[in-house]
Amino acid sequence: MESMRRCPYCDEEIRAEAIRCRHCRSRLGSVDPSAWYRDLPDRRVAGVAAAVAQAFAVPVAAARFGFLVLAWFHLTGVVAYVALWLLIPFAPGGEPPFARAVRLARRVVDEIRDAVLPRRSPPSGNGAARGPRPPHDDIPATGVPC
């Protein structure tokens, strides 16, 4: 049998995975960005509209229409769509494209840095292994005596 729970607003029995109560139409959960993903059956291009529709419990057609309307206002819809495509992972628990790009860029920068700059050996644990210290004169780092 399906797991059931009570609606906190109307106290009717509803399914445990429900986003809205079917009796009072109240939204039951908050928007959880970690539950967003684009691999949904309703996806067409990149799955962003389907992910937004599922997160906000609206029809997918309404989310697509919202992106189209926003596209008429200085391409806000296009910018929002691309930004969400970069931030929402494809599969649940997956890595978003932006995080993959950052990881790749860090790896490239590390490889370039390692190729260009010589590696420094880590300092030893005690000061005695470094050898004797030079005598301390009262000459500042500028080389001009006080």
Secondary structure, DSSP 4 states (H G I P E B T S, - for coil): ---EEE-TTT--EEETT-SB-TTT--B-S---GGG--S--TT-SSSSHHHHHHHHHT--HHHHHHHHHHHHTTTTHHHHHHHHHHHHS-SSTT---HHHHHHHHHHHHHHHHHHHHSPPPPPPPSSGGGG-PPPPP-S--TTS---
